[in-house]
Amino acid sequence: MTRSLFDRGPGPVPLPFRMRPGSLDDLVGQESLLGQNGLFRRFLSEGRWPSMVLFGPPGTGKSGFVELLPRLLPDYSFAHLNATTSGVPDLRKELARGETRRREGGSHLVVVDEIHTWSKSQQEVLLSGVETGQIVLLGLSNETPYAALIPPLASRLLLFPFHPLEEGALSTLLDRGLSRLEREGKKRPLSLDPAARTLLLRYAGGDGRRLLLALESAVLVAVRREGEATRVFEEDVTSVLSRAGQVYGDKDSHYDIISAFIKSVRNYDPDAALHWLARMLEGGEDPLYIARRLVILAAEDVGLADPQALTQAVACFHAVSQVGLPEGRIPLAMTTVFLALSPKSISAYRAMDLALAEVRGGFAPPVPLPMRDRTVKRALARESPPGALEYLYPPDLPGGVSPQEHLPGGEARRYYHPSDRGRERELRERFEATRKIRESSPATPPPPSGG
């Protein structure tokens, strides 16, 4: 491997780097891949490694595992590329090295960080090399690569997710980090208060690297106190994390959290929704992005069950755009709770999709003559039978409803199916009453008024 990936370099380095694994047993989590009976251990026992992509959020062990591979696959040669700085010439160079290595009877493994950022043309350069075994490709990505990889390359690769570390794995890593810091300190015993431990595990969010960084910082705060032993308390951790926030680790977590937020509001759970809202705000999310999603949710999910919801969401968007943060969190919270507790109806949303589907399927009848523009009707007046162009003005009719057909064949088509939730119950009653009037009244024009 090249120095850019594995060489620690001179000078002090953060605790996560000092604790890089020296063997597979040093890794935590990902049991199905890295455990005693894990798939990757079986690959390694056979001395063969297929082309693949490892993807998942930061701090889940991808880089630590890859660092071990030169020792675990001694018959392979290795190279490292970063997709954000490497281009086609670098790829061709590694393909040539791989071909030379293959002729010598060996294998050449190329590690590619951030593989999802490569363009279609860059990925196409790899196709034949991966297909014929010129190189073994090991891609790394913090994001789900399915949409980023071109299908021909994806079909030549195995894709393995690295999941956020569970509490048990994080707890093991935390104990190891504490022991490492105690050994390095050499002055006094080091311990962790239970409340501090709980806070660190919660803050980590499945990210081992984040956990160790927070631990080391909290210990640096605690060692300033005089005493024969150092004990890290909850306030030490809080002082470190008060400005750290729950930043997004990658683009996937951005979409995951907004998805959890929307689904919580949709299912009448304001507490969960407020949690995800807080996570987004602490993670640096654009508040106007959240406000726009609330506008969409008000129209799509609350809909006609409470039309006032859309007004509330639009007002929230304008308020946030005017005041910004931190005050903008208040209208965001108000609207989140209001929408979460509003009755829900997707009748308008579904009705629009049904209408669009029929139009896209070819249903496009002509506009009925009485519904046409006045200028068009004037041109057709001489050719049309008496009364054919006459429009029945609803306010002049009994019940304020006209029996005229607005859409040829429309009575056989039902797009809007009102629910009985919230205020839409009133709309449903009016809808059914006016349909009965239209269907029971003759579609003939009223007699002309006197004068």
Kinemage of the C-alpha trace (Angstrom):
@kinemage 1
@onewidth
@group {chain A} dominant
@subgroup {mainchain}
@vectorlist {calphas} color= white
{ca met a 1} P 0.000 0.000 0.000
{ca thr a 2} L 1.075 3.571 -0.545
{ca arg a 3} L 1.918 5.935 2.303
{ca ser a 4} L -1.258 7.975 1.731
{ca leu a 5} L -3.395 5.214 3.229
{ca phe a 6} L -1.259 3.452 5.838
{ca asp a 7} L 1.697 5.524 6.936
{ca arg a 8} L 0.927 7.206 10.263
{ca gly a 9} L 3.638 9.778 9.749
{ca pro a 10} L 5.556 11.695 12.420
{ca gly a 11} L 4.077 13.566 15.365
{ca pro a 12} L 1.007 13.001 17.565
{ca val a 13} L -2.066 11.466 16.000
{ca pro a 14} L -5.661 11.175 17.286
{ca leu a 15} L -6.737 8.170 19.346
{ca pro a 16} L -8.752 6.512 16.512
{ca phe a 17} L -5.622 6.403 14.383
{ca arg a 18} L -3.454 5.163 17.245
{ca met a 19} L -5.949 2.325 17.709
{ca arg a 20} L -5.995 1.146 14.103
{ca pro a 21} L -6.427 -2.665 14.179
{ca gly a 22} L -3.436 -4.978 14.077
{ca ser a 23} L -5.502 -8.093 13.414
{ca leu a 24} L -9.042 -9.114 12.531
{ca asp a 25} L -9.723 -9.707 16.218
{ca asp a 26} L -9.132 -6.011 16.871
{ca leu a 27} L -12.129 -5.110 14.712
{ca val a 28} L -15.562 -4.732 16.311
{ca gly a 29} L -18.956 -5.103 14.680
{ca gln a 30} L -19.878 -6.457 11.220
{ca glu a 31} L -20.100 -10.000 12.593
{ca ser a 32} L -21.562 -11.513 9.420
{ca leu a 33} L -18.482 -10.368 7.495
{ca leu a 34} L -15.667 -10.143 10.041
{ca gly a 35} L -16.741 -12.437 12.881
{ca gln a 36} L -15.212 -15.846 13.534
{ca asn a 37} L -17.544 -17.430 10.973
{ca gly a 38} L -17.774 -14.333 8.794
{ca leu a 39} L -17.743 -14.390 5.014
{ca phe a 40} L -14.555 -12.329 4.697
{ca arg a 41} L -12.647 -14.732 6.910
{ca arg a 42} L -13.653 -17.534 4.555
{ca phe a 43} L -12.405 -15.551 1.564
{ca leu a 44} L -9.102 -14.940 3.324
{ca ser a 45} L -8.685 -18.574 4.373
{ca glu a 46} L -8.851 -19.533 0.705
{ca gly a 47} L -6.293 -16.872 -0.229
{ca arg a 48} L -8.596 -15.366 -2.848
{ca trp a 49} L -10.355 -12.029 -2.869
{ca pro a 50} L -13.187 -11.084 -5.280
{ca ser a 51} L -13.779 -7.591 -6.608
{ca met a 52} L -16.223 -5.736 -4.388
{ca val a 53} L -17.388 -2.446 -2.903
{ca leu a 54} L -17.602 -1.882 0.849
{ca phe a 55} L -20.017 0.891 1.723
{ca gly a 56} L -21.506 2.379 4.842
{ca pro a 57} L -21.251 5.370 7.180
{ca pro a 58} L -17.895 6.532 8.573
{ca gly a 59} L -16.412 4.883 11.630
{ca thr a 60} L -17.761 1.396 10.948
{ca gly a 61} L -14.458 -0.329 10.205
{ca lys a 62} L -14.021 -0.175 6.430
{ca ser a 63} L -10.616 1.525 6.372
{ca gly a 64} L -9.343 -0.434 9.368
{ca phe a 65} L -10.170 -3.703 7.649
{ca val a 66} L -8.594 -2.662 4.353
{ca glu a 67} L -5.402 -1.707 6.182
{ca leu a 68} L -5.040 -5.322 7.300
{ca leu a 69} L -5.318 -6.835 3.829
{ca pro a 70} L -1.634 -6.598 2.794
{ca arg a 71} L -0.784 -8.815 5.773
{ca leu a 72} L -3.734 -11.146 5.198
{ca leu a 73} L -3.130 -11.521 1.445
{ca pro a 74} L 0.670 -11.717 1.148
{ca asp a 75} L 0.554 -12.973 -2.451
{ca tyr a 76} L -1.206 -9.829 -3.664
{ca ser a 77} L 0.307 -6.509 -4.646
{ca phe a 78} L -1.609 -3.409 -3.597
{ca ala a 79} L -2.282 0.125 -4.787
{ca his a 80} L -4.475 2.901 -3.441
{ca leu a 81} L -6.365 5.538 -5.419
{ca asn a 82} L -8.675 8.274 -4.238
{ca ala a 83} L -11.494 8.763 -6.735
{ca thr a 84} L -11.683 12.484 -5.997
{ca thr a 85} L -8.096 13.097 -7.140
{ca ser a 86} L -7.341 10.205 -9.522
{ca gly a 87} L -8.325 10.050 -13.175
{ca val a 88} L -8.193 7.792 -16.223
{ca pro a 89} L -4.358 7.899 -16.557
{ca asp a 90} L -4.040 6.582 -12.999
{ca leu a 91} L -6.502 3.806 -13.780
{ca arg a 92} L -4.640 2.764 -16.924
{ca lys a 93} L -1.376 2.710 -14.989
{ca glu a 94} L -2.830 0.303 -12.411
{ca leu a 95} L -4.381 -1.864 -15.138
{ca ala a 96} L -0.929 -2.176 -16.745
{ca arg a 97} L 0.598 -3.094 -13.388
{ca gly a 98} L -2.162 -5.626 -12.894
{ca glu a 99} L -1.515 -7.221 -16.284
{ca thr a 100} L 2.194 -7.538 -15.489
{ca arg a 101} L 1.397 -9.028 -12.115
{ca arg a 102} L -1.059 -11.500 -13.657
{ca arg a 103} L 1.564 -12.721 -16.155
{ca glu a 104} L 3.847 -13.390 -13.200
{ca gly a 105} L 1.126 -15.539 -11.650
{ca gly a 106} L 0.002 -13.050 -9.007
{ca ser a 107} L -2.880 -10.645 -8.360
{ca his a 108} L -3.004 -6.874 -8.086
{ca leu a 109} L -5.609 -5.350 -5.736
{ca val a 110} L -6.547 -1.701 -6.265
{ca val a 111} L -8.293 0.086 -3.400
{ca val a 112} L -10.422 3.036 -4.561
{ca asp a 113} L -11.710 5.465 -1.937
{ca glu a 114} L -14.949 7.354 -2.695
{ca ile a 115} L -15.599 5.188 -5.728
{ca his a 116} L -19.120 6.577 -6.096
{ca thr a 117} L -17.660 9.917 -7.267
{ca trp a 118} L -16.153 8.488 -10.459
{ca ser a 119} L -17.833 9.452 -13.702
{ca lys a 120} L -19.333 7.001 -16.175
{ca ser a 121} L -16.308 7.235 -18.479
{ca gln a 122} L -13.897 6.565 -15.609
{ca gln a 123} L -15.885 3.527 -14.511
{ca glu a 124} L -15.985 2.183 -18.066
{ca val a 125} L -12.167 2.063 -18.117
{ca leu a 126} L -12.327 -0.532 -15.336
{ca leu a 127} L -14.767 -2.909 -17.021
{ca ser a 128} L -12.407 -5.133 -18.962
{ca gly a 129} L -9.752 -5.113 -16.230
{ca val a 130} L -12.191 -6.308 -13.582
{ca glu a 131} L -13.868 -8.768 -15.969
{ca thr a 132} L -10.613 -10.445 -17.031
{ca gly a 133} L -8.919 -10.298 -13.632
{ca gln a 134} L -6.250 -7.766 -14.577
{ca ile a 135} L -6.994 -6.163 -11.238
{ca val a 136} L -9.038 -6.963 -8.187
{ca leu a 137} L -11.077 -3.859 -7.405
{ca leu a 138} L -11.923 -2.944 -3.820
{ca gly a 139} L -14.076 0.170 -3.734
{ca leu a 140} L -14.840 2.096 -0.554
{ca ser a 141} L -17.732 4.494 -0.137
{ca asn a 142} L -19.514 6.303 2.676
{ca glu a 143} L -22.643 6.364 0.534
{ca thr a 144} L -24.884 3.709 -0.942
{ca pro a 145} L -23.263 3.065 -4.351
{ca tyr a 146} L -26.175 1.473 -6.232
{ca ala a 147} L -27.205 4.617 -8.092
{ca ala a 148} L -23.632 5.837 -8.657
{ca leu a 149} L -22.181 2.693 -10.257
{ca ile a 150} L -22.910 2.036 -13.909
{ca pro a 151} L -24.782 -1.274 -14.344
{ca pro a 152} L -21.983 -3.077 -16.266
{ca leu a 153} L -19.504 -2.371 -13.456
{ca ala a 154} L -22.005 -3.104 -10.680
{ca ser a 155} L -22.695 -6.519 -12.226
{ca arg a 156} L -18.983 -7.376 -11.936
{ca leu a 157} L -18.757 -6.448 -8.260
{ca leu a 158} L -20.023 -7.783 -4.954
{ca leu a 159} L -21.551 -5.080 -2.752
{ca phe a 160} L -21.254 -5.378 1.039
{ca pro a 161} L -22.729 -2.867 3.507
{ca phe a 162} L -20.925 -1.936 6.730
{ca his a 163} L -23.635 -1.075 9.242
{ca pro a 164} L -23.427 1.456 12.107
{ca leu a 165} L -21.838 -0.181 15.142
{ca glu a 166} L -24.282 -1.539 17.691
{ca glu a 167} L -24.059 -0.672 21.375
{ca gly a 168} L -22.177 -3.838 22.292
{ca ala a 169} L -19.458 -3.188 19.716
{ca leu a 170} L -19.223 0.465 20.727
{ca ser a 171} L -18.943 -0.505 24.388
{ca thr a 172} L -16.070 -2.877 23.614
{ca leu a 173} L -14.320 -0.162 21.626
{ca leu a 174} L -14.869 2.337 24.425
{ca asp a 175} L -13.246 0.014 26.977
{ca arg a 176} L -10.289 -0.538 24.672
{ca gly a 177} L -9.885 3.198 24.182
{ca leu a 178} L -10.011 3.836 27.913
{ca ser a 179} L -7.337 1.177 28.524
{ca arg a 180} L -5.151 2.668 25.798
{ca leu a 181} L -5.375 6.150 27.276
{ca glu a 182} L -4.630 4.806 30.745
{ca arg a 183} L -1.499 3.023 29.485
{ca glu a 184} L -0.363 6.111 27.641
{ca gly a 185} L -0.952 8.370 30.628
{ca lys a 186} L 1.355 6.381 32.970
{ca lys a 187} L 0.506 8.730 35.841
{ca arg a 188} L -2.788 7.743 37.429
{ca pro a 189} L -5.712 5.354 36.988
{ca leu a 190} L -8.427 6.331 34.552
{ca ser a 191} L -12.129 5.490 34.874
{ca leu a 192} L -15.454 6.462 33.348
{ca asp a 193} L -18.590 7.434 35.253
{ca pro a 194} L -21.683 5.405 34.119
{ca ala a 195} L -23.562 8.559 33.062
{ca ala a 196} L -20.564 9.694 31.018
{ca arg a 197} L -20.361 6.273 29.414
{ca thr a 198} L -24.032 6.356 28.430
{ca leu a 199} L -23.664 9.829 26.943
{ca leu a 200} L -20.621 8.837 24.891
{ca leu a 201} L -22.355 5.752 23.497
{ca arg a 202} L -25.435 7.774 22.580
{ca tyr a 203} L -23.376 10.512 20.956
{ca ala a 204} L -21.397 8.056 18.826
{ca gly a 205} L -24.433 7.186 16.713
{ca gly a 206} L -22.824 3.954 15.549
{ca asp a 207} L -19.548 5.697 14.588
{ca gly a 208} L -16.517 4.207 16.345
{ca arg a 209} L -14.203 6.990 15.213
{ca arg a 210} L -16.512 9.649 16.644
{ca leu a 211} L -16.698 7.706 19.924
{ca leu a 212} L -12.936 7.557 20.382
{ca leu a 213} L -12.421 11.214 19.484
{ca ala a 214} L -15.033 12.263 22.040
{ca leu a 215} L -13.519 9.978 24.677
{ca glu a 216} L -10.025 11.374 24.210
{ca ser a 217} L -11.300 14.956 24.400
{ca ala a 218} L -13.314 14.237 27.565
{ca val a 219} L -10.263 12.645 29.200
{ca leu a 220} L -8.195 15.742 28.379
{ca val a 221} L -10.791 17.813 30.229
{ca ala a 222} L -10.874 15.447 33.208
{ca val a 223} L -7.108 15.175 33.741
{ca arg a 224} L -6.926 18.867 34.586
{ca arg a 225} L -8.479 18.113 37.977
{ca glu a 226} L -6.056 17.335 40.767
{ca gly a 227} L -6.091 13.891 42.325
{ca glu a 228} L -4.464 10.499 42.376
{ca ala a 229} L -6.951 9.094 39.832
{ca thr a 230} L -8.788 10.533 36.877
{ca arg a 231} L -12.531 9.923 36.576
{ca val a 232} L -14.441 11.208 33.565
{ca phe a 233} L -17.874 12.554 34.530
{ca glu a 234} L -20.942 13.428 32.497
{ca glu a 235} L -20.160 17.150 32.673
{ca asp a 236} L -16.733 16.482 31.122
{ca val a 237} L -18.388 14.799 28.160
{ca thr a 238} L -21.060 17.493 27.934
{ca ser a 239} L -18.438 20.243 27.809
{ca val a 240} L -16.844 18.527 24.827
{ca leu a 241} L -20.068 17.769 22.988
{ca ser a 242} L -21.966 20.985 23.644
{ca arg a 243} L -20.731 22.451 20.383
{ca ala a 244} L -20.095 19.229 18.497
{ca gly a 245} L -23.658 18.669 17.297
{ca gln a 246} L -24.949 15.588 15.551
{ca val a 247} L -23.349 16.299 12.204
{ca tyr a 248} L -24.260 14.207 9.225
{ca gly a 249} L -21.695 11.546 8.476
{ca asp a 250} L -22.697 11.216 4.821
{ca lys a 251} L -25.395 11.880 2.274
{ca asp a 252} L -27.252 8.690 3.188
{ca ser a 253} L -27.795 9.841 6.781
{ca his a 254} L -29.135 13.142 5.423
{ca tyr a 255} L -31.851 11.283 3.537
{ca asp a 256} L -32.422 8.742 6.309
{ca ile a 257} L -33.122 11.413 8.935
{ca ile a 258} L -35.441 13.520 6.778
{ca ser a 259} L -37.262 10.288 5.887
{ca ala a 260} L -37.674 9.402 9.576
{ca phe a 261} L -38.889 12.952 10.230
{ca ile a 262} L -41.558 12.825 7.527
{ca lys a 263} L -42.723 9.338 8.516
{ca ser a 264} L -43.034 10.401 12.167
{ca val a 265} L -45.219 13.383 11.246
{ca arg a 266} L -47.308 11.225 8.918
{ca asn a 267} L -48.035 8.739 11.725
{ca tyr a 268} L -49.109 11.271 14.397
{ca asp a 269} L -45.886 11.068 16.466
{ca pro a 270} L -44.803 14.634 17.308
{ca asp a 271} L -42.179 13.547 19.856
{ca ala a 272} L -40.279 11.407 17.367
{ca ala a 273} L -40.656 14.127 14.738
{ca leu a 274} L -39.200 16.756 17.084
{ca his a 275} L -36.225 14.487 17.792
{ca trp a 276} L -35.421 14.123 14.107
{ca leu a 277} L -35.989 17.860 13.628
{ca ala a 278} L -33.458 18.560 16.388
{ca arg a 279} L -30.996 16.133 14.797
{ca met a 280} L -31.273 17.936 11.479
{ca leu a 281} L -30.858 21.386 13.008
{ca glu a 282} L -27.870 20.302 15.111
{ca gly a 283} L -26.383 18.590 12.067
{ca gly a 284} L -26.359 21.848 10.122
{ca glu a 285} L -29.279 21.103 7.802
{ca asp a 286} L -30.610 24.051 5.811
{ca pro a 287} L -33.772 25.109 7.717
{ca leu a 288} L -35.442 26.138 4.461
{ca tyr a 289} L -34.996 22.586 3.176
{ca ile a 290} L -36.917 21.342 6.223
{ca ala a 291} L -39.581 24.014 5.739
{ca arg a 292} L -40.025 23.072 2.084
{ca arg a 293} L -40.517 19.441 3.052
{ca leu a 294} L -43.176 20.516 5.545
{ca val a 295} L -45.010 22.372 2.766
{ca ile a 296} L -44.971 19.235 0.628
{ca leu a 297} L -46.112 17.107 3.566
{ca ala a 298} L -48.992 19.472 4.343
{ca ala a 299} L -50.312 19.144 0.796
{ca glu a 300} L -49.544 15.475 0.276
{ca asp a 301} L -50.353 13.866 3.632
{ca val a 302} L -52.689 16.226 5.491
{ca gly a 303} L -54.330 17.435 2.314
{ca leu a 304} L -58.042 18.142 2.362
{ca ala a 305} L -58.503 16.669 5.837
{ca asp a 306} L -57.337 20.109 7.014
{ca pro a 307} L -56.631 22.581 4.187
{ca gln a 308} L -55.386 25.037 6.814
{ca ala a 309} L -52.289 22.850 7.174
{ca leu a 310} L -50.891 24.060 3.860
{ca thr a 311} L -51.411 27.676 4.922
{ca gln a 312} L -49.583 26.940 8.174
{ca ala a 313} L -46.673 25.267 6.361
{ca val a 314} L -46.311 28.080 3.819
{ca ala a 315} L -46.358 30.629 6.653
{ca cys a 316} L -43.633 28.596 8.384
{ca phe a 317} L -41.491 28.675 5.241
{ca his a 318} L -41.798 32.462 4.985
{ca ala a 319} L -41.125 32.928 8.691
{ca val a 320} L -37.960 30.812 8.588
{ca ser a 321} L -36.756 32.600 5.450
{ca gln a 322} L -37.177 35.947 7.242
{ca val a 323} L -35.761 35.212 10.702
{ca gly a 324} L -33.359 32.315 10.052
{ca leu a 325} L -31.826 30.375 12.927
{ca pro a 326} L -31.878 30.066 15.888
{ca glu a 327} L -35.342 31.675 16.115
{ca gly a 328} L -36.527 29.785 13.027
{ca arg a 329} L -36.531 26.580 15.060
{ca ile a 330} L -39.725 27.791 16.781
{ca pro a 331} L -42.019 28.005 13.705
{ca leu a 332} L -40.455 24.759 12.486
{ca ala a 333} L -41.366 23.077 15.779
{ca met a 334} L -44.872 24.599 15.768
{ca thr a 335} L -45.579 23.413 12.261
{ca thr a 336} L -44.096 19.983 12.907
{ca val a 337} L -46.404 19.417 15.886
{ca phe a 338} L -49.412 20.915 14.065
{ca leu a 339} L -48.967 18.655 11.046
{ca ala a 340} L -48.213 15.602 13.174
{ca leu a 341} L -51.519 16.013 15.013
{ca ser a 342} L -53.566 17.015 11.951
{ca pro a 343} L -55.961 14.513 10.350
{ca lys a 344} L -54.452 12.969 7.242
{ca ser a 345} L -55.912 12.433 3.777
{ca ile a 346} L -54.111 11.669 0.527
{ca ser a 347} L -57.263 11.855 -1.602
{ca ala a 348} L -56.163 14.916 -3.608
{ca tyr a 349} L -52.685 13.471 -4.099
{ca arg a 350} L -54.069 10.166 -5.354
{ca ala a 351} L -56.701 11.895 -7.497
{ca met a 352} L -54.025 13.904 -9.294
{ca asp a 353} L -51.936 10.813 -9.961
{ca leu a 354} L -54.958 8.939 -11.341
{ca ala a 355} L -55.777 11.817 -13.676
{ca leu a 356} L -52.160 12.069 -14.837
{ca ala a 357} L -52.021 8.328 -15.477
{ca glu a 358} L -55.089 8.477 -17.749
{ca val a 359} L -53.799 11.503 -19.653
{ca arg a 360} L -50.426 9.838 -20.145
{ca gly a 361} L -52.275 6.703 -21.230
{ca gly a 362} L -53.904 8.576 -24.097
{ca phe a 363} L -57.235 9.763 -22.669
{ca ala a 364} L -57.586 13.257 -24.164
{ca pro a 365} L -61.194 13.955 -25.222
{ca pro a 366} L -62.117 17.273 -26.866
{ca val a 367} L -63.471 20.091 -24.721
{ca pro a 368} L -67.320 20.008 -24.805
{ca leu a 369} L -68.763 22.808 -26.923
{ca pro a 370} L -70.494 24.663 -24.074
{ca met a 371} L -67.226 24.726 -22.106
{ca arg a 372} L -65.172 26.278 -24.874
{ca asp a 373} L -63.856 29.806 -24.995
{ca arg a 374} L -66.273 32.497 -26.126
{ca thr a 375} L -64.167 33.364 -29.186
{ca val a 376} L -64.142 29.745 -30.381
{ca lys a 377} L -67.892 29.406 -29.870
{ca arg a 378} L -68.487 32.535 -31.932
{ca ala a 379} L -66.644 30.921 -34.853
{ca leu a 380} L -68.705 27.724 -34.485
{ca ala a 381} L -72.080 29.403 -34.021
{ca arg a 382} L -73.305 29.055 -37.620
{ca glu a 383} L -72.413 25.359 -37.866
{ca ser a 384} L -73.817 24.246 -34.504
{ca pro a 385} L -77.460 23.328 -33.759
{ca pro a 386} L -79.454 25.719 -31.531
{ca gly a 387} L -78.506 25.448 -27.871
{ca ala a 388} L -75.430 23.282 -28.513
{ca leu a 389} L -73.080 26.062 -27.467
{ca glu a 390} L -75.169 27.322 -24.565
{ca tyr a 391} L -73.366 27.319 -21.218
{ca leu a 392} L -75.551 26.861 -18.160
{ca tyr a 393} L -74.311 29.289 -15.519
{ca pro a 394} L -74.495 27.399 -12.171
{ca pro a 395} L -75.381 30.379 -9.947
{ca asp a 396} L -78.563 30.896 -12.018
{ca leu a 397} L -79.751 27.315 -11.535
{ca pro a 398} L -81.626 25.633 -8.666
{ca gly a 399} L -79.124 24.376 -6.134
{ca gly a 400} L -76.333 26.264 -7.899
{ca val a 401} L -75.331 23.149 -9.864
{ca ser a 402} L -75.339 22.675 -13.625
{ca pro a 403} L -76.140 19.261 -15.156
{ca gln a 404} L -73.902 19.876 -18.166
{ca glu a 405} L -71.087 17.461 -18.908
{ca his a 406} L -67.614 18.913 -18.301
{ca leu a 407} L -65.584 15.904 -19.466
{ca pro a 408} L -66.781 13.523 -22.198
{ca gly a 409} L -67.067 10.144 -20.544
{ca gly a 410} L -66.154 11.782 -17.266
{ca glu a 411} L -69.031 10.415 -15.243
{ca ala a 412} L -67.567 6.933 -15.734
{ca arg a 413} L -64.225 8.136 -14.378
{ca arg a 414} L -63.623 8.744 -10.698
{ca tyr a 415} L -60.325 10.264 -9.686
{ca tyr a 416} L -61.298 11.906 -6.432
{ca his a 417} L -62.352 9.567 -3.638
{ca pro a 418} L -62.864 11.718 -0.536
{ca ser a 419} L -62.047 10.397 2.903
{ca asp a 420} L -64.173 10.907 5.999
{ca arg a 421} L -61.306 12.410 8.020
{ca gly a 422} L -61.288 15.893 9.457
{ca arg a 423} L -62.772 18.683 7.410
{ca glu a 424} L -62.855 16.503 4.308
{ca arg a 425} L -66.003 14.919 5.748
{ca glu a 426} L -67.831 18.132 4.814
{ca leu a 427} L -66.293 18.115 1.336
{ca arg a 428} L -67.396 14.520 0.870
{ca glu a 429} L -71.008 15.339 1.712
{ca arg a 430} L -71.008 18.288 -0.700
{ca phe a 431} L -69.322 16.242 -3.412
{ca glu a 432} L -71.907 13.474 -3.202
{ca ala a 433} L -74.834 15.916 -3.090
{ca thr a 434} L -73.721 17.888 -6.143
{ca arg a 435} L -73.047 14.707 -8.120
{ca lys a 436} L -76.623 13.594 -7.527
{ca ile a 437} L -77.919 16.941 -8.793
{ca arg a 438} L -75.770 16.793 -11.921
{ca glu a 439} L -76.813 13.231 -12.701
{ca ser a 440} L -80.544 13.755 -12.092
{ca ser a 441} L -81.104 17.070 -13.890
{ca pro a 442} L -81.660 17.368 -17.665
{ca ala a 443} L -78.827 19.028 -19.514
{ca thr a 444} L -81.013 21.577 -21.249
{ca pro a 445} L -80.559 25.345 -21.161
{ca pro a 446} L -83.040 27.427 -19.144
{ca pro a 447} L -85.581 29.539 -21.021
{ca pro a 448} L -84.334 32.978 -22.010
{ca ser a 449} L -85.102 35.713 -19.529
{ca gly a 450} L -87.592 38.403 -20.475
{ca gly a 451} L -86.587 41.585 -22.209
